[in-house]
Amino acid sequence: MGLLEHKFQDNVVVASMDKLLGWARSTSPWFFQFGLACCAIEMMATAASRHDLMRIGMIPRSSPRQADVMIVAGTVTMKMALRVKKLYEQMANPKYVISMGSCATSGGPYWQYGYHVLKGVDLVVPVDVYVPGCPPRPEALIEGLLKLQEKIQAERPLTKKTA
Amino acid sequence: MRAYLRTIWESVSTLVTGMTITWRHMVNIRKGNVTLQYPEERWPRPERDIGFDQDDYNVIRSRLHVDMDDCIGCLKCERVCPVDCIKIETEKVDKGEDIPDVGHTGITSNGTKKALLLTRFDIDMTECCYCNLCTYPCPEECIYMTGGPNSEKHPIDYEFSQFDRNDMVYRFAKEASEEQVEKATCVKNGEKKNG
């Protein structure tokens, strides 16, 4: 994809190809399970049969090479931040990041005095959707994922970027 | 010849047996099916069991909401917050007076006369740990978690994902310019303006 990205003028064929690509990407965002703390329990519950992430085409992968979405679930410590960055860089393009829970979003309860906690995972990787909660319920996580799907669908990967 | 026919019969009969099971599952698809079709249907949000009768207590984990018309600016919620995610700033105004310029009502729904104008009431929901501790000391019961026991006051809201982190900071104070606030305050340079 990388060679063709943003290389075409806007016309009927490119626009419909863009739509097809957006649909294809958004309906099967395999996620890279990145459970770091208690949010991981809710992420497991989301992938289990009651809330069944397979309905929206999401399958948990254990390798960053096979994943499209990284769900950073839990407290990112300074030590782990290096690994988060490294694993994010190992993912293939297009890649998206969901920051799940208070801790990953802003440091959460550790935002003030946590000497060992990264104050928001967006300091090391670009985050697409922030899911609130401590930890978020599975419904809240799925809502965030549906929001991410909308965002992916609205992207125009082939068209030349104007402005 | 007989072996040939038996092979055909075996293949057909085993196919029918297998397909019968498949069809039975297809017909009874909703029986014993645990999956919730989330955006269409959802579980009721369970209330928290805090170990004693909880009718009078606000025990649900969702977004915090503040009724600004009832807030008297006593800072109790700000002090009790274990993670300091509530930020409040106040200005002194005439007690019990309505100031429509800045959206300030003088008297709360409980009948308390307000002496402070709230210029800032921010709750950063990314830092909140949903412990409910701020809701207990509030003398006017104006800060509460949405839904659950408070569903008449505000419908439940716990799915509020954002694309931008700053959108998760909820600013409850009424919009007012600095001049309007200046005009409304009764203390100026350490002296009372009127009365």
Interface residues (C-beta under 8 A of the other chain):
Chain A: S49 R50 H51 D52 R55 S102 T105 S106 G107 G108 P109 W111 Q112 G120 D122 V127 D128 V129 Y130 V131 P132 G133 C134 P136 R137 E139 A140 I142 E143 G144 L146 K147 K151
Chain B: V34 T35 L36 Q37 Y38 P39 R42 W43 R45 R61 R63 P82 V83 D84 D124 M125 T126 E127 C128 C129 Y130 Y158 E159 F160 S161 Q162 F163 D164 R165 M168
